[in-house]
Amino acid sequence: MPYLEFIYLIKNSAGIITDSGGITEEATVLKVPCITLRNTTERPETVTMGSNILAGTKPENMIEYIKDMVNGKWKKGGIPELWDGKTAERIIEKISNDIKYN
C-alpha cells in the first residue's frame, strides 16, 4: 500500500493493533491508540510519551486494551519533543555550522 494512503488509514482509525515498531511512530504522531503485540520496542518513547502500549506476545493480553480503546479510555499520548518534522533542517544547520568552524 502506498505510504500516503496508509497514513490516511492510520489517521482515520479508532486504533491500531500491530507488531511493527515503525507503525507505532505514525500512531504516536497522529495520536491514534496503538496496541503493539511485542514485549519490547525500539521506540520506547511511543510507550512512555505516545499512544502506544506493549501488550506482549499473547493475543489474549489485548482484550482489556481493546475494551479501553473502544470505550474511549485510552491514555492521552503526546508527541516527543524533536518529532516535529524539522529533523532535516536541524541536520543541515549542524552540518553548516561544522563546516563554518572547521
C-alpha positions, 0 to 999 in steps of 0.5 A, spaced: 500 500 500 502 506 498 505 510 504 500 516 503 494 512 503 496 508 509 497 514 513 490 516 511 488 509 514 492 510 520 489 517 521 482 515 520 482 509 525 479 508 532 486 504 533 491 500 531 493 493 533 500 491 530 507 488 531 511 493 527 515 498 531 515 503 525 507 503 525 507 505 532 511 512 530 505 514 525 500 512 531 504 516 536 504 522 531 497 522 529 495 520 536 491 514 534 491 508 540 496 503 538 496 496 541 503 493 539 503 485 540 511 485 542 514 485 549 519 490 547 520 496 542 525 500 539 521 506 540 520 506 547 518 513 547 511 511 543 510 507 550 512 512 555 510 519 551 505 516 545 499 512 544 502 506 544 502 500 549 506 493 549 501 488 550 506 482 549 506 476 545 499 473 547 493 475 543 489 474 549 493 480 553 489 485 548 482 484 550 482 489 556 486 494 551 481 493 546 475 494 551 479 501 553 480 503 546 473 502 544 470 505 550 474 511 549 479 510 555 485 510 552 491 514 555 492 521 552 499 520 548 503 526 546 508 527 541 516 527 543 519 533 543 524 533 536 518 529 532 516 535 529 518 534 522 524 539 522 529 533 523 532 535 516 533 542 517 536 541 524 541 536 520 543 541 515 544 547 520 549 542 524 552 540 518 553 548 516 555 550 522 561 544 522 563 546 516 563 554 518 568 552 524 572 547 521 
